[in-house]
Amino acid sequence: MPRYPRPLLAAVLAAAPVLAPADSAAIDVDRGRALYEERCLGCHGQSVHSREKRVAADFASVRQWVVRWNEALGARWGTEEVDDVTVYLNSAYYRYPCPPAVCRVTALMDINSRAPATPYRGGQ
């Protein structure tokens, strides 16, 4: 086993929490839909998202609107709920590219169905 200088070893060990993979909770589009229907659908429906002059121009702006209304309504959604609602809205209406930090898909395949693995939330 190679021996490393103590300062280098200390630096690597100090950086380990930063280099370690983030906790990856699965994106739950169904929960996003349920949260949206429960909190948001009463005031605006599909017409808000499908109008010709959309306010949200990319995935980040869709998320900003979800965050804004989460705070305005006092929904108290955490990051996971905000991401779930954002991914639901994006997949249902907008179809903007989803950033890898939110919508990464593992390269693994479900052996039984040969379908792509479930998207998971990456580090934030």
C-alpha positions in Angstrom: 0.0 0.0 0.0 1.5 3.4 -1.0 2.2 5.9 1.7 1.0 9.5 1.2 2.3 12.6 2.8 0.1 13.6 5.8 -0.9 17.0 4.4 -2.2 15.3 1.2 -4.0 12.6 3.1 -5.6 15.2 5.4 -6.8 17.3 2.4 -8.3 14.2 0.8 -10.1 13.2 3.9 -11.3 16.7 4.5 -12.8 16.8 1.0 -14.4 13.4 1.3 -17.9 14.7 2.3 -17.8 17.1 -0.7 -16.7 14.3 -3.1 -19.1 11.7 -1.8 -22.3 11.2 -3.9 -25.3 13.2 -2.7 -28.3 11.5 -1.2 -30.5 10.6 -4.1 -34.2 10.5 -3.4 -36.2 9.4 -6.4 -38.2 12.0 -8.3 -41.9 11.2 -7.8 -43.9 12.7 -10.7 -47.1 11.2 -9.3 -46.6 13.0 -6.0 -45.8 16.1 -7.9 -49.1 15.8 -9.8 -51.0 15.2 -6.5 -49.4 18.1 -4.8 -50.1 20.4 -7.8 -53.8 19.2 -8.0 -54.2 19.7 -4.2 -52.6 23.2 -4.0 -52.6 24.8 -7.4 -55.3 23.5 -9.7 -58.1 25.4 -7.9 -56.8 28.8 -9.1 -55.4 27.9 -12.4 -55.6 24.9 -14.6 -54.1 23.7 -17.8 -54.8 27.0 -19.6 -52.1 28.7 -17.6 -49.5 26.2 -18.8 -50.6 25.8 -22.4 -51.2 29.5 -23.3 -49.3 30.8 -26.2 -47.3 33.5 -24.3 -45.8 31.4 -21.5 -44.0 33.2 -18.7 -41.7 30.2 -18.0 -39.1 30.0 -20.7 -37.0 27.1 -19.4 -36.9 24.5 -16.6 -35.3 26.9 -14.1 -38.1 29.5 -14.6 -40.8 26.7 -14.1 -39.1 25.9 -10.8 -38.9 29.6 -9.8 -42.7 29.8 -10.3 -43.2 26.7 -8.2 -41.0 28.1 -5.5 -42.7 31.5 -5.6 -46.2 30.1 -5.2 -45.1 27.6 -2.6 -44.0 30.6 -0.5 -47.0 32.7 -1.4 -49.5 30.0 -0.4 -47.5 28.9 2.6 -47.4 25.3 1.3 -44.2 24.6 3.1 -43.0 22.2 0.5 -39.4 21.2 0.8 -36.9 20.8 -2.0 -38.1 17.3 -2.9 -41.7 18.4 -3.2 -40.8 21.5 -5.2 -38.7 19.3 -7.5 -41.5 16.8 -7.8 -44.1 19.5 -8.8 -41.6 21.1 -11.2 -40.8 17.9 -12.9 -44.5 17.0 -13.1 -45.3 20.4 -14.7 -42.4 20.2 -17.0 -43.3 16.7 -18.2 -47.0 17.5 -18.5 -46.8 20.9 -20.2 -43.4 22.4 -21.0 -40.9 19.7 -22.0 -37.9 21.9 -21.4 -34.6 20.1 -20.9 -34.3 19.1 -17.3 -30.9 19.8 -15.6 -28.9 16.7 -14.7 -28.8 17.9 -11.1 -32.5 17.2 -10.9 -33.4 14.7 -13.6 -30.4 12.4 -14.0 -31.3 8.9 -15.1 -29.1 6.0 -14.1 -27.6 4.0 -16.9 -29.0 0.8 -15.3 -31.9 -0.9 -17.0 -34.7 -2.7 -15.3 -33.8 -6.3 -16.2 -37.4 -7.5 -16.3 -38.9 -4.8 -18.5 -35.8 -3.4 -20.3 -37.2 0.0 -19.4 -34.8 2.8 -18.3 -34.3 3.0 -14.6 -36.3 5.6 -12.6 -35.0 9.2 -12.6 -33.3 10.2 -9.4 -32.5 13.5 -7.7 -28.8 14.3 -7.9 -26.8 16.6 -5.6 -28.2 20.2 -5.2 
